[in-house]
Amino acid sequence: MEKIVNNDGYLRSGLMDIARQLLNVCSETGVSNIQIVTSPWKEGKGITLLAKTDDKPILSVKMDTAYEK
């Protein structure tokens, strides 16, 4: 994950967009305790990000690492 986040390409840009979306959710709802979980998908060729508060999912995004290669 560190390698993906440090790249200046598609995934880094996508992660920054997701961070902005989460900040908007926090502003709109007053919720500030958001957990982010990542997991691989597509045989390790991508990642799934799931943001949740308590046990309620608020954002789920699949990102394909093929764009970085």
ZIWOGI-V637535 format. One record per backbone hydrogen bond with DSSP energy under -0.5 kcal/mol. CO is the residue of the C=O (numbers start at 1). NH is the residue of the N-H. E is the energy in kcal/mol with one decimal. If there is no record, write none. Layout:
# ZIWOGI-V637535
co=(CO CO)
nh=(NH NH)
e=(E E)
This chain:
# ZIWOGI-V637535
co=(1 2 3 4 9 10 11 12 13 14 15 16 17 18 19 20 21 22 23 24 25 26 32 35 37 39 41 41 42 45 45 46 47 48 49 50 51 51 52 53 55 56 59 61 63 63 64 65 66)
nh=(5 6 7 7 13 14 15 16 17 18 19 20 21 22 23 24 25 26 27 28 29 30 34 52 50 48 45 46 45 65 66 41 63 39 61 37 58 59 35 56 57 53 51 49 47 65 67 68 69)
e=(-2.6 -2.1 -0.9 -0.7 -2.2 -2.7 -2.7 -2.1 -2.1 -2.2 -2.3 -2.0 -2.1 -2.6 -2.2 -2.1 -2.3 -2.4 -2.4 -2.6 -2.4 -2.4 -1.0 -2.6 -2.7 -3.0 -0.7 -1.1 -1.4 -2.5 -0.6 -1.6 -3.2 -1.7 -2.6 -2.7 -3.0 -1.6 -3.2 -2.6 -0.6 -2.4 -3.3 -3.2 -2.5 -0.5 -1.1 -1.8 -1.1)
